[in-house]
């Protein structure tokens, strides 16, 4: 077979493989936030940004915009079961100097929230992007051009991230556990998110490791998920996290430990409630302990009624 013909056949096969990849139905696409409403330099209305983002989703060939189907009177517009709602927000648009360079950089941050309310439980994920472009001059038109280019790049990033996140959301637990071993950091991250949402035990060790993250937001997220999972293995790490922390954060950790429960958690809360050097933390520990006692009492056989079968 001639080399040229072989290349053409391979390209066709690759295209066919891509076309068989499932698309994600989107029932609603909205744009929110003050940055998109009041941004004179960008010079685009929210409807312009929404149209640009919708075009980005279409070009990815991984999203089916159901509202467009409805507008065109197509049958596909009626299928909304399992569809996602997408909400885009631009937390900031700005210009910044980096690494001592005299050339400023236009930056646009994008946050995309993905929700599927008809799932049980309801699914909600968030992905982010940061678009950057060089500002080649100081006149308004040049700065606007750079800012718009940064916006396009941010939208490309959140679109690609959304595809990875939604692919993970549809994968079975076993496949997600394999994804945790991936060399791709994003694949690992999105698999972990879904496993944590499903309260899968495989997520606990990685979430415990995230408690050592330098980003307080990531630490708080890991604490919250571990508390919801009621992961006993997290209690020692949470106790270590209490050392030399400000009062508000220590209270959050105390409540998380109480939510998880168990003998180790109970013993620690009792100690803190009796002798912590901060009264507010003492009070939080006592409250968490009282809640833990009440929960355990409700689970006792006598609390569930006397009409049970005796053995």
C-alpha positions as CSV (number, residue, x, y, z in Angstrom):
1,X,0.0,0.0,0.0
2,X,1.3,3.5,-0.9
3,X,2.4,5.6,2.1
4,X,0.1,8.5,1.1
5,X,-3.0,6.2,1.0
6,X,-2.0,4.6,4.3
7,X,-1.9,8.1,6.0
8,X,-5.3,8.9,4.6
9,X,-6.8,5.7,5.9
10,X,-5.3,6.2,9.3
11,X,-6.7,9.7,9.5
12,X,-10.1,8.4,8.6
13,X,-9.9,5.7,11.3
14,X,-8.9,8.3,13.9
15,X,-11.7,10.6,12.9
16,X,-14.2,7.7,13.1
17,X,-12.9,6.8,16.6
18,X,-13.4,10.4,17.7
19,X,-16.9,10.5,16.2
20,X,-17.9,7.5,18.3
21,X,-16.9,9.2,21.6
22,X,-20.1,10.1,23.5
23,X,-21.3,13.7,23.6
24,X,-22.6,15.3,26.8
25,X,-26.1,16.8,26.6
26,X,-26.3,20.3,28.0
27,X,-29.8,21.5,28.8
28,X,-28.8,25.0,30.1
29,X,-25.8,27.3,29.6
30,X,-25.7,30.4,31.7
31,X,-23.2,33.2,32.3
32,X,-23.0,34.9,35.7
33,X,-20.9,37.4,37.7
34,X,-20.2,41.1,37.8
35,X,-17.1,40.8,35.7
36,X,-19.0,39.8,32.5
37,X,-21.7,42.5,33.1
38,X,-19.4,45.4,33.8
39,X,-16.2,45.1,31.8
40,X,-15.6,48.2,29.6
41,X,-12.2,47.0,28.4
42,X,-13.4,43.6,27.2
43,X,-16.2,45.4,25.4
44,X,-18.5,42.3,25.2
45,X,-22.0,41.8,26.6
46,X,-22.8,38.6,28.5
47,X,-24.6,37.4,25.5
48,X,-21.5,37.8,23.4
49,X,-19.5,35.8,25.9
50,X,-22.2,33.1,26.0
51,X,-22.2,32.8,22.3
52,X,-18.4,32.5,22.2
53,X,-18.5,29.8,24.9
54,X,-21.3,27.9,23.1
55,X,-19.2,28.0,19.9
56,X,-16.2,26.6,21.9
57,X,-18.4,23.7,23.2
58,X,-19.6,22.9,19.7
59,X,-16.1,22.9,18.3
60,X,-15.0,20.4,20.9
61,X,-17.6,18.0,19.4
62,X,-18.2,16.6,22.9
63,X,-21.2,18.7,23.9
64,X,-24.8,18.6,22.6
65,X,-26.5,21.9,23.3
66,X,-30.1,20.9,23.7
67,X,-31.5,24.5,23.8
68,X,-30.3,24.9,20.2
69,X,-32.2,21.7,19.3
70,X,-35.3,23.1,20.9
71,X,-35.0,26.4,19.1
72,X,-34.7,24.5,15.8
73,X,-37.6,22.3,16.6
74,X,-35.5,19.2,16.5
75,X,-36.5,16.0,18.3
76,X,-33.2,15.9,20.1
77,X,-34.2,19.1,21.9
78,X,-36.7,17.1,23.9
79,X,-34.2,14.7,25.4
80,X,-33.1,16.2,28.7
81,X,-32.8,13.2,30.9
82,X,-29.2,13.0,32.3
83,X,-28.4,16.4,30.8
84,X,-26.0,18.9,32.4
85,X,-26.4,22.5,33.4
86,X,-23.3,24.6,32.8
87,X,-22.7,27.9,34.6
88,X,-19.7,30.1,33.6
89,X,-18.3,32.9,35.7
90,X,-15.2,35.0,35.1
91,X,-13.8,35.8,38.6
92,X,-11.3,38.3,37.2
93,X,-9.9,40.0,34.0
94,X,-6.7,41.9,34.6
95,X,-3.3,42.9,33.3
96,X,-0.1,42.0,35.2
97,X,3.7,42.2,34.9
98,X,5.5,38.9,35.3
99,X,9.2,38.0,36.0
100,X,10.3,41.6,35.6
101,X,9.2,41.7,32.0
102,X,8.2,45.2,30.7
103,X,5.5,43.6,28.6
104,X,2.2,43.1,30.5
105,X,0.1,40.0,30.3
106,X,-3.7,40.0,30.0
107,X,-5.2,37.4,32.3
108,X,-8.7,36.0,32.4
109,X,-9.9,33.5,35.0
110,X,-12.8,31.2,34.2
111,X,-14.8,29.0,36.6
112,X,-17.3,26.5,35.2
113,X,-19.8,24.7,37.4
114,X,-21.3,21.5,36.0
115,X,-24.5,20.2,37.6
116,X,-26.7,17.2,36.9
117,X,-29.8,17.5,39.2
118,X,-31.7,14.4,38.0
119,X,-28.8,12.1,39.2
120,X,-29.1,10.3,42.6
121,X,-27.3,11.8,44.4
122,X,-27.2,15.2,42.6
123,X,-23.8,15.7,40.8
124,X,-21.9,19.0,41.0
125,X,-18.4,19.6,39.8
126,X,-16.2,22.7,39.2
127,X,-13.4,23.2,36.8
128,X,-11.2,26.3,36.3
129,X,-9.1,27.9,33.6
130,X,-6.6,30.7,33.3
131,X,-6.1,32.3,29.9
132,X,-3.1,34.5,29.2
133,X,-2.0,36.7,26.3
134,X,0.7,39.3,25.8
135,X,-0.3,42.9,25.6
136,X,1.7,44.3,22.7
137,X,0.8,48.0,23.2
138,X,-1.0,50.4,25.6
139,X,-3.7,51.7,23.3
140,X,-7.2,50.5,24.1
141,X,-7.7,48.4,21.0
142,X,-4.5,46.5,21.5
143,X,-5.3,45.8,25.2
144,X,-8.8,44.8,24.3
145,X,-7.5,42.4,21.7
146,X,-5.2,40.7,24.2
147,X,-7.9,40.5,26.8
148,X,-10.3,38.8,24.3
149,X,-7.6,36.3,23.3
150,X,-7.0,35.5,27.0
151,X,-10.7,34.9,27.4
152,X,-10.7,32.5,24.4
153,X,-7.8,30.6,25.9
154,X,-9.5,30.4,29.3
155,X,-12.7,29.0,27.7
156,X,-10.7,26.4,25.8
157,X,-9.1,25.3,29.1
158,X,-12.4,24.9,30.9
159,X,-14.0,23.1,28.0
160,X,-11.1,20.6,27.9
161,X,-11.3,20.2,31.7
162,X,-15.1,19.8,31.6
163,X,-14.7,16.9,29.1
164,X,-12.3,15.1,31.4
165,X,-14.5,15.7,34.4
166,X,-17.7,14.5,32.8
167,X,-16.0,11.4,31.3
168,X,-14.9,10.6,34.9
169,X,-18.4,11.1,36.2
170,X,-19.7,8.4,33.8
171,X,-17.0,5.9,34.6
172,X,-17.5,2.9,36.9
173,X,-15.6,2.7,40.2
174,X,-13.1,0.1,39.0
175,X,-12.1,2.2,36.0
176,X,-11.8,5.3,38.2
177,X,-9.5,3.4,40.6
178,X,-7.3,2.7,37.6
179,X,-7.4,6.3,36.7
180,X,-5.9,7.2,40.1
181,X,-2.7,5.6,38.8
182,X,-2.6,7.7,35.6
183,X,0.4,9.8,34.7
184,X,-1.9,12.6,33.9
185,X,-2.5,14.8,36.9
186,X,-5.9,16.0,35.7
187,X,-7.2,12.4,35.1
188,X,-6.1,11.5,38.6
189,X,-7.8,14.7,40.1
190,X,-11.1,14.2,38.3
191,X,-11.2,10.5,39.2
192,X,-10.6,11.3,42.8
193,X,-13.4,13.9,42.8
194,X,-15.9,11.3,41.5
195,X,-14.8,8.6,43.9
196,X,-15.0,11.0,46.8
197,X,-18.5,12.0,45.7
198,X,-19.5,8.4,45.7
199,X,-17.9,7.9,49.1
200,X,-15.6,5.2,47.8
201,X,-13.0,4.0,50.2
202,X,-10.3,4.3,47.6
203,X,-10.6,8.1,47.8
204,X,-9.8,8.4,51.5
205,X,-6.0,7.9,51.4
206,X,-5.6,10.5,48.6
207,X,-7.8,13.0,50.4
208,X,-5.8,12.4,53.6
209,X,-2.7,13.2,51.6
210,X,-4.3,16.4,50.4
211,X,-4.5,17.6,54.1
212,X,-0.8,18.4,53.7
213,X,-1.5,20.7,50.7
214,X,-0.2,24.3,50.9
215,X,-3.5,25.6,49.5
216,X,-6.0,26.2,52.4
217,X,-8.9,25.9,50.0
218,X,-7.8,22.4,48.9
219,X,-7.3,21.4,52.6
220,X,-10.7,22.6,53.6
221,X,-12.3,20.7,50.6
222,X,-10.5,17.5,51.7
223,X,-11.7,17.9,55.3
224,X,-15.3,18.4,54.2
225,X,-15.3,15.3,51.9
226,X,-13.6,13.1,54.5
227,X,-16.2,14.2,57.0
228,X,-19.0,13.4,54.6
229,X,-17.4,10.0,53.9
230,X,-17.1,9.4,57.7
231,X,-13.6,8.0,57.0
232,X,-12.1,6.7,60.4
233,X,-8.6,6.6,58.9
234,X,-8.7,10.4,58.6
235,X,-9.1,11.0,62.3
236,X,-5.3,10.8,63.2
237,X,-4.4,13.1,60.3
238,X,-7.1,15.6,61.3
239,X,-5.8,15.5,64.9
240,X,-2.3,16.4,63.6
241,X,-3.8,19.2,61.6
242,X,-5.0,20.9,64.8
243,X,-1.5,21.8,65.9
244,X,-0.8,25.6,65.9
245,X,-3.9,26.5,63.9
246,X,-6.0,29.6,64.2
247,X,-9.3,29.3,66.1
248,X,-11.7,29.3,63.2
249,X,-9.8,26.6,61.3
250,X,-9.4,24.5,64.5
251,X,-13.2,24.6,65.1
252,X,-13.8,23.3,61.5
253,X,-11.4,20.4,62.1
254,X,-13.1,19.6,65.5
255,X,-16.5,19.5,63.9
256,X,-15.2,17.2,61.1
257,X,-13.7,14.8,63.6
258,X,-17.1,14.7,65.4
259,X,-18.9,14.1,62.1
260,X,-16.6,11.1,61.4
261,X,-17.0,9.7,64.9
262,X,-15.6,6.5,66.4
263,X,-13.7,5.8,69.6
264,X,-10.6,7.7,68.6
265,X,-12.6,10.7,67.6
266,X,-14.6,10.6,70.8
267,X,-11.6,10.3,73.1
268,X,-9.9,13.3,71.3
269,X,-13.0,15.5,71.5
270,X,-13.4,14.7,75.2
271,X,-9.8,15.8,75.8
272,X,-10.2,19.0,73.8
273,X,-13.5,19.8,75.5
274,X,-11.9,19.4,78.9
275,X,-8.6,21.2,78.4
276,X,-7.9,23.1,75.2
277,X,-6.3,26.5,75.9
278,X,-8.9,28.3,73.6
279,X,-12.4,28.5,75.1
280,X,-14.0,28.7,71.6
281,X,-12.3,25.5,70.5
282,X,-13.3,23.9,73.8
283,X,-16.9,24.8,73.2
284,X,-16.7,23.5,69.6
285,X,-15.3,20.2,70.8
286,X,-18.1,19.9,73.5
287,X,-20.7,20.6,70.8
288,X,-19.3,18.1,68.5
289,X,-19.1,15.6,71.3
290,X,-22.8,16.2,72.3
291,X,-23.8,15.7,68.7
292,X,-21.8,12.5,68.6
293,X,-23.4,11.2,71.7
294,X,-26.9,12.0,70.4
295,X,-26.3,10.3,67.1
296,X,-25.0,7.2,68.9
297,X,-28.1,7.2,71.1
298,X,-30.4,7.4,68.1
299,X,-28.6,4.3,66.6
300,X,-29.1,2.3,69.8
301,X,-31.6,-0.6,69.5
302,X,-33.9,0.9,72.2
303,X,-34.1,4.1,70.2
304,X,-35.4,2.2,67.2
305,X,-38.5,0.9,68.9
306,X,-39.5,-2.3,70.7
307,X,-41.3,-4.0,67.8
308,X,-38.2,-5.8,66.6
309,X,-37.7,-9.6,66.5
310,X,-35.8,-11.0,69.5
311,X,-33.3,-13.8,69.1
